């Protein structure tokens, strides 16, 4: 089974993946990848599309190599890469036709699918507090990021039938971990 782990920065994805990696569970964790020298913000359509092509190709390759008899938790699954690619221009107010420019890549990406999507969510104040308390990661301009991306990113995932939206505001990291294990244990019957 493949579960895609989505959600805003500082919501607890890294903590969850770390806990699963260090557990006795037989779940393989694939974290996101970063293409070196990628700017934080793209200001032209050509550079953005070239960058996204690389990410899409890597994500397709990652999914094509998965063993259907194993369990995977993948940070930023195919659905996450797809949604980011489609909404990035809108978030920053660019009038780019990404769907046309990346049509072939997007169609290939849509052929892959996670069995379940676990979207970790929290309110903005909790996210800002979690970010401030996180000494391991430095997230520059976090409040600006969260004001631009929080609601828009979440909204993109709401139409997926295999979405599990988890409000982590009043949950401990252990409870989030146990919820995630439950998704794997119920298998495809709960999808």
Helices and strands as residue ranges (DSSP letters): E 2-7, H 13-21, E 27-30, H 45-64, E 71-75, H 78-91, H 98-101, H 103-110, E 116-121, H 124-133, H 142-157, E 163-167, H 173-186, G 187-190
